[in-house]
């Protein structure tokens, strides 16, 4: 379209003329398009002619009874439809904000993220947006990823390793954590500054993705974990540790002040001990306004003053 500059397009073309152009394509006649858009036929013809003059090419092939778009007209129409669709999306989203963000947000998240972060996040969010219904379900990290991919939830919150290489997910780093060794205060290793993976003996196993990670690291290093006891929760594991029955490995963020007073915690060396918690959405799926503002809140893209909450310090890796 020779001579069609963005400057001239913005200054000289209005949205009504573009809509009229599309209607003329649909009706196959400028007169019928004029009637449908409630404008005089002569005024409609003038608008279409001015649009062609601006474009520098014929947008219609005309005959006595009808009009059909030219090759250039087809290209022009395709882009106009996209632009009007985007404007309609903008109108819908702005309307939702003007009326108060509403709707439903479904989240699948691992237990530690629920316990340590999500309760406060959801509480703050629902105070700000009372019309949004937040649905939360606890699941393992791999299952949270799977629920997102299958479309069962809008947002998944998981450990980054469990979505590595999955190009169906767009993820944002949310929180950082590290695994630590938890042991009785009188354990021989309790005075160590840090432990290596090879130092981890007499482990208390509890059902979690952490143990799966430890087994993977062990396999890579050609060794086997020495698991003495197996339980189903980190709380049960800590009770066995308190009784002197082994060492547990868990995220540092899960330790309360009481735990730290009663048990020794020792850092673990190596990148394998770092944990990154992510917020994931399905790649290519448009986010609703409610999902967008929730993610903005959780990633602190809004200011603390807007959120009326304090900024949580990140856990140093």
N, C-alpha and C positions, 0 to 999 in steps of 0.2 A: 504494500500500500504506500506508493510513493508520496512523499510530502506529508504524511500523517505523523505529526510530532506529538509527544505527550503534552507539551505546553498548549498546543492548539486544541487538542482533544479535551483537556480539562477546562479550558476557557470557553469553548464554543459548543460543546455537546452536553445536553442535559440527559438525565436518566430517563425521562419520559420519551424522548426521541428514540433512545436505544430500545426501550420496551416496545414502542410503536413499530420499529424495524422488525423485531422478532414476531410481533403479532401479524405483520404483513406477510411474513414467511408462512406462518401457520394458516392464515386465511387464504393465501394465494391471490390476494387482491387488496390494493391499498384502500379502496372505498369501504370494503367490509371491515378492514382493520381500523379505519377511522370511526366507523359506527361502534365497534366493540370498545374502543378507547375513548368514546364520547368526545370526538373532535371533528371539526368540519373536514370533508374530503379534500378541499383545496389546501387547508392548513396542513393536513397530513402529507399531501404530495409535496408541499414546499419543504417540510421538515426532512423528508427522505432525500429530496434533491440536494438540500444543503449538506446532508450527511455524506452523500456521494461526492460532492464538490470538495469537502474537507478531506475525504479519503483519497481523492485523486483517481479513483477507479469506479467503474459501474458495479454497484452492489446487487442489482436486479437485472435479469433479462426480461424485457417487457413484450407483451403482445396485446392485442386489443381487449382481451377479456381477463387476463391474469398476469401475475408476476411470479417469477421463480428466482431464487438467489443464484447469482453468478458464482464462479469458483472463489473469487475474492469475498463475495457475500457470505459464503458458507464458513470461511475462516473467521470473518468478522463476527458472525452469529455465534460460533462456538465460544469465542472469547467473551462475548457479551453475556452469554448464559452463565459461564463460570463466574463472571464478576457479579451478576445479579444474585446468583446462588450464595456467594460469599456475603453479599450485603444482607441477604435474608438471614443467614446464620448469625451475623452480627446483630441484626435487629432482635432475633429471638433471644440471644444471650444477654443483650443489654436489657431487654424487657424482663428477663428473669431476675437480673440484679435490681432493677427498679422496683419490682414487686416484692423483692426479698428472695434471696436464693433459697430454692426449695428442691425437693426431689429426694433421691435415695442414693446412698453411697454404701457399697458392700466391700468389706475388707477381709482378707485372710492373712493372718499373721502368726508368727511363731510366739511361743509362750513368753520368752524373755522380753520381747519387744512390747507385748501387752503389759507385762508386769512393770517394766521399767519406764516405758515412755508413753504408750498409747492411751492409757487411762487418762492421764493429764491432757494429752493432745485432744482426745475426743470430748472431754469435759469443756475445755476452752472453746472448741469448735462449735459445739451444740449451743453454748451460751450466745455465741455471736450469730449463729444461723439456726434458730430454733425450728425453722420449717424443714430442715434437712433430717431425714431419718437415716442414722448411721447403723448399719448392720455389721457386726463383727463376729468372726469365728476363729477359734484357735486351731492351728494345724501345724504339722511339721513344715520345715522350710521347703522341701521338695514338693509336698502336697499344695502349699500355698502358690508356688510357681505353676503347678499343674492346673489349679483352679483358675488362675488368671488366663492361661493359654486357652482353656476350654470355654472361657467367657462366663464362668460361674460367678466371678467377682469383678469389681471395677479396679481394685487396688490389691496388690500383694506386697507383703513386707517379709523379707527373707534375708538369709545370709548370702552374700554375693557369690560364693562358690557354687551355690545350688542353681544359679542361672547362667553360669559361665558359658559363653558360646551360643546362647539361645537368642537368635536374631528376631524372635517374635516378641521380645520384651524390651521396652525402653525403661532403663533404671536410673535412679538418682541416689547417690550416696546420702545416707541419712544420719547414722551414728557410727562411731568407731569404738572398738572394744578390744581387749586382749584376754586370752586364756591365762589362767594362773593355776598353780598347784596348791591345793588346800589340804592341810595336814594337822595333826595334833601339835600343840605348842611345844611338847617335849620330843617331837620327832627329830632324829639325827640331822635331817636335811633342813629343818626349820630355820637355821641360822645362815643358810646359804643366801647369797645375793641373788642368784638365778640358777635355774636348772635347765639342762639340755633335754632333748627328747629321750636320749639314752638313759637319763637318770630316772625316768618314770618307771618305777617298779611297784608291784602290789597295788594295782589300780582298783578302785571301786567303780564298777560300771553302772551307769544308769541310762535309761532309754532316751537317747538324744542324737542329734546330728553330730554332736561333738565327738562322741565315741566312734562314729563312722569315719570322721575326719582323722582321728588318731590311728585307726586301723589302716587307713589309706597311707598315711605317712609311714607307719611301721612297715607296710608292704614295700613301699618305695625304698626303704632302707634295709630291707632284707632281714627284718626281725619280727618277733611276735610280741604282742602285749601280754603281760602277766596279769590277768584279771582274776581277782580273788572272790569278789561278791558281785552279784548283779541285782539291781533294784530298778524301780520304774520312775523314780523322780529324783531331782537334785536334792530335795529336802531329806529324803531317805538316805541318799549317799552321804550327806553331811553328818547325819546321825551316826553312821558307821565310822566315819572318819573321827568324829568326836570320841568314839569308844576305842580308838587306837587300832582300827581294823584295816587301815590302808590309806591311800592318797586318792583324792578326787581332782579332776580337772574341770574347771568351769569358767565362764566369763567373769571378769572382775566386777562388772556392773551388778551381778546378782548377789554380791556379798553385802549384807547389812552391817551397820556399826557393831551390832551384837555379835555377828559372825566373826568379824575381825578381832573382837576382844577375846573370843573363846577359841579361835583357831589361828594357825599360822598360815600366811599366804606367801608364796614365793613366785617371783616372775619366771616366765618360761622364755628361753632364748629361741630366736628364729622367726622367719616370716610366717611359718605355719601356724604360729600362735595368734596371729592377728585376725580379728574378725571385723568385717565391714557389713553393716546392716543397710539394706537398700529398700527403696520404695519403687515398686514396679507397676507399669501400666502396659496394656497390650499395644504393640506397635501398629500404627495405622488406624486405631480406633479413636474417633473424636472424643475428647474428654468433656463431660458435662460441666457446667459452671460450678456445681457443688464439688465435684472431684478436683477441679482446678484450684479452688480456694483452699480446700483441705491440704493439697500438696504444697501450695504456697505457704500455708501456715507451718507445716511440718518442716519445710526447708528454710524457714525464716526469711522468705522473700518479702513478707510484710514486716513492718517495723515492730519492735516490741511494744511501742505505744499503741499501735493499731490492735495488737493482739491482747493487750492488757495482761501480759504474762512476762515473766523474766526469761531471759535467754539462758538455756541450759548450757553449761560448759561441756565441751566435748571431752570424752574420755581419751586421754593421751594414749597413742599406740605404743 
